[in-house]
Amino acid sequence: MKPAVRLAAWAGVLAALALVFSAYLSPHLVVDLANRVWACF
């Protein structure tokens, strides 16, 4: 794999992780997601 492609892949992965972690900073979002998962059962 070319270094530029590898760098772009790592940047995408880090951006996705940052988005997920920043979403969990909102307690309302976490409770809403837990309620949605619990509603499946």
N, CA and C of each residue as an Amber inpcrd file, in Angstrom:
protein
   123
   0.8470000  -1.1680000   0.0000000   0.0000000   0.0000000   0.0000000
   0.9010000   1.2420000   0.0000000   0.5020000   2.2390000  -0.7570000
   1.2790000   3.4690000  -0.8330000   1.1750000   4.2440000   0.4850000
   2.2260000   4.9740000   0.8330000   2.1950000   5.7400000   2.0950000
   1.0560000   6.7570000   2.1500000   0.7190000   7.3870000   1.0380000
  -0.3610000   8.3780000   1.0390000  -1.7070000   7.7000000   1.3130000
  -1.9120000   6.5300000   0.7520000  -3.1670000   5.8030000   0.9770000
  -3.2370000   5.3370000   2.4270000  -2.1170000   4.8620000   2.9440000
  -2.0790000   4.4170000   4.3380000  -2.3540000   5.5840000   5.2870000
  -1.7750000   6.7280000   4.9930000  -1.9930000   7.9170000   5.8200000
  -3.4610000   8.3530000   5.7660000  -4.0590000   8.3150000   4.5810000
  -5.4670000   8.6790000   4.4460000  -6.3600000   7.6930000   5.1920000
  -6.0140000   6.4190000   5.1690000  -6.7950000   5.4100000   5.8800000
  -6.7240000   5.6380000   7.3910000  -5.5280000   5.8980000   7.8940000
  -5.3720000   6.1660000   9.3200000  -6.1100000   7.4380000   9.7170000
  -6.0710000   8.4560000   8.8800000  -6.7810000   9.7020000   9.1680000
  -8.2880000   9.4410000   9.2380000  -8.8110000   8.6200000   8.3480000
 -10.2330000   8.2800000   8.3660000 -10.6200000   7.5020000   9.6110000
  -9.7760000   6.5660000  10.0040000 -10.0470000   5.7760000  11.2060000
 -10.0330000   6.6660000  12.4430000  -9.0390000   7.5390000  12.5350000
  -8.9500000   8.4280000  13.6950000 -10.1160000   9.4170000  13.7330000
 -10.5400000   9.8870000  12.5750000 -11.6810000  10.7970000  12.5310000
 -12.9600000  10.0790000  12.9850000 -13.1410000   8.8370000  12.5650000
 -14.3220000   8.0750000  12.9840000 -14.3050000   7.8270000  14.4890000
 -13.1400000   7.4910000  15.0340000 -13.0420000   7.2780000  16.4750000
 -13.3120000   8.5620000  17.2460000 -12.7910000   9.6760000  16.7470000
 -13.0290000  10.9570000  17.4100000 -14.5160000  11.3030000  17.3900000
 -15.1820000  10.9970000  16.2950000 -16.6180000  11.2680000  16.2040000
 -17.4030000  10.4250000  17.2030000 -17.0500000   9.1570000  17.3310000
 -17.7440000   8.2700000  18.2730000 -17.5050000   8.7270000  19.7040000
 -16.2560000   9.0380000  20.0360000 -15.9590000   9.4510000  21.4130000
 -16.6150000  10.7820000  21.7430000 -16.6840000  11.6790000  20.7850000
 -17.3310000  12.9630000  21.0570000 -18.8460000  12.7820000  21.1970000
 -19.4090000  11.8040000  20.5000000 -20.8450000  11.5430000  20.6400000
 -21.1600000  11.0360000  22.0380000 -20.2530000  10.2750000  22.6490000
 -20.5020000   9.7360000  23.9840000 -20.3210000  10.7760000  25.0760000
 -19.8760000  11.9870000  24.7420000 -19.7880000  13.0550000  25.7350000
 -21.1690000  13.6050000  26.0900000 -22.1520000  13.3060000  25.2490000
 -23.5170000  13.7440000  25.5140000 -24.2720000  12.6150000  26.2220000
 -24.6020000  12.7760000  27.4930000 -25.2890000  11.6950000  28.2170000
 -26.6630000  11.3540000  27.6290000 -27.3580000  12.3610000  27.0870000
 -28.6750000  12.0940000  26.5140000 -28.5710000  11.1130000  25.3450000
 -27.5400000  11.2470000  24.5240000 -27.3630000  10.3540000  23.3810000
 -27.1240000   8.9230000  23.8460000 -26.3060000   8.7540000  24.8780000
 -26.0170000   7.4130000  25.3800000 -27.2780000   6.7570000  25.9260000
 -28.0790000   7.5030000  26.6730000 -29.3200000   6.9580000  27.2230000
 -30.2940000   6.6210000  26.0990000 -30.3710000   7.4580000  25.0980000
 -31.2660000   7.2040000  23.9710000 -30.8560000   5.9430000  23.2130000
 -29.5510000   5.7820000  22.9850000 -29.0820000   4.5730000  22.2960000
 -29.3430000   3.3250000  23.1320000 -29.1330000   3.4190000  24.4430000
 -29.3960000   2.2710000  25.3130000 -30.8790000   1.9090000  25.2920000
 -31.7530000   2.9070000  25.3000000 -33.1890000   2.6380000  25.2380000
 -33.5790000   1.9940000  23.9110000 -32.9570000   2.4330000  22.8280000
 -33.2630000   1.8250000  21.5260000 -32.8280000   0.3690000  21.4680000
 -31.6500000   0.0760000  22.0180000 -31.1630000  -1.3180000  22.0410000
 -32.0610000  -2.1560000  22.9390000 -32.4260000  -1.6090000  24.1000000
 -33.2810000  -2.3510000  25.0420000 -34.6540000  -2.6190000  24.4400000
 -35.1410000  -1.7150000  23.6040000 -36.4570000  -1.8950000  22.9900000
 -36.4680000  -3.0750000  22.0070000 -35.3260000  -3.4760000  21.5360000
 -35.2690000  -4.6380000  20.6260000 -35.5910000  -5.9310000  21.3460000
 -35.4190000  -5.9640000  22.6340000 -35.6750000  -7.1770000  23.4030000
 -37.0240000  -7.0690000  24.0420000
